[in-house]
Amino acid sequence: MPDEIRLNRIVPPKQRETPLDSKRKKDKQEHKHKEEARDHFQDLAKAAELAHDTLEKNNSPYRFSVYQKEGEVFIDIVIIDEDGKIKETKKKNITHEEFSTWLNHIEQGEGLFFDTTA
């Protein structure tokens, strides 16, 4: 019986904490989200620029700051100084819905209203 192999102990294979398919799926979703944010960034920046024209005509110091950070798009409401530089941030990371609402108010000549006490 020299061809016989004996095993005293069987060690099961180590299980992954996250199944490989789930990890790939999650990575794919994150990548898709980042691509969507990047695609929308240009549209949001253009919309903010149009609003800036109206705000500037009305001598408003308020502007929208649209920027990307780590693949995410953020929109802030800021006050600019005479040189066009950001002097103060009034509201950080507003939602796309809030941004759209304020753009509609500006286009309709109602101005830019937001509650700073909340």
C-alpha positions in Angstrom: 0.0 0.0 0.0 2.7 2.5 -0.7 0.4 4.4 -3.1 -2.0 5.2 -0.3 -2.2 8.7 1.1 -3.7 9.3 4.5 -5.0 12.7 5.8 -5.6 13.2 9.4 -7.2 16.6 9.2 -9.2 18.4 6.4 -9.1 22.2 6.5 -12.0 23.8 4.6 -11.1 26.7 2.3 -11.3 30.2 3.8 -14.4 32.1 3.0 -14.2 35.6 1.7 -15.7 38.3 3.8 -17.5 39.7 0.8 -18.3 37.4 -2.1 -16.3 38.4 -5.2 -19.3 39.0 -7.3 -20.8 41.4 -4.7 -17.6 43.3 -4.5 -17.4 43.7 -8.3 -21.0 44.8 -8.4 -20.4 47.4 -5.7 -17.3 48.7 -7.5 -19.3 48.9 -10.7 -22.1 50.9 -9.0 -19.6 53.3 -7.5 -17.9 53.8 -10.8 -21.3 54.4 -12.5 -22.2 57.0 -9.8 -18.9 58.8 -10.3 -19.4 58.9 -14.1 -22.9 60.3 -13.7 -21.6 63.0 -11.3 -18.9 63.9 -13.8 -21.4 64.1 -16.6 -23.8 66.3 -14.7 -21.0 68.5 -13.4 -20.8 70.4 -16.8 -24.6 70.8 -16.9 -24.7 72.1 -13.4 -21.8 74.5 -14.0 -23.5 75.9 -17.1 -26.7 76.4 -15.2 -24.9 78.2 -12.4 -23.1 80.5 -14.9 -26.5 81.5 -16.4 -27.8 82.3 -12.9 -24.6 84.3 -12.2 -25.3 86.5 -15.2 -28.7 87.4 -13.7 -27.4 87.8 -10.2 -24.6 90.1 -11.5 -27.1 92.3 -13.4 -29.0 92.7 -10.1 -25.8 93.6 -8.2 -26.2 90.5 -6.0 -23.1 89.3 -4.1 -24.5 85.7 -4.1 -23.2 83.0 -6.4 -23.3 79.3 -6.7 -20.0 77.4 -6.3 -20.1 74.2 -8.3 -17.1 71.9 -7.8 -15.9 68.3 -7.7 -14.1 66.6 -4.9 -13.2 62.9 -4.9 -15.5 62.2 -7.7 -18.5 63.8 -6.1 -20.2 67.1 -7.2 -20.9 69.7 -4.6 -22.9 73.0 -4.8 -22.4 75.8 -2.3 -24.0 79.3 -2.0 -21.3 81.8 -1.5 -20.9 85.6 -1.3 -18.2 87.1 -3.5 -16.2 90.3 -2.9 -15.6 93.1 -5.4 -12.7 91.1 -7.0 -15.0 88.1 -7.6 -13.4 86.0 -5.0 -15.3 83.9 -2.4 -15.6 86.0 0.7 -18.0 83.8 2.7 -19.9 80.5 2.2 -23.5 80.8 3.2 -24.7 77.3 2.7 -22.7 74.2 1.9 -23.6 71.1 -0.2 -27.1 72.1 -1.3 -29.1 69.4 -3.0 -29.8 69.3 -6.7 -33.4 69.9 -5.9 -32.7 73.0 -3.9 -30.4 74.2 -6.7 -33.1 73.7 -9.4 -35.6 75.5 -7.2 -33.3 78.5 -6.8 -32.5 78.6 -10.5 -36.2 78.8 -11.3 -36.7 81.6 -8.8 -33.8 83.5 -10.3 -35.1 83.0 -13.9 -38.5 84.2 -12.9 -37.1 87.3 -11.3 -38.0 86.4 -7.8 -34.4 86.4 -6.5 -32.4 84.0 -4.3 -34.0 83.2 -1.0 -32.8 80.7 1.6 -33.2 80.2 5.3 -29.9 80.5 7.2 -31.5 79.8 10.6 -32.3 76.1 9.9 
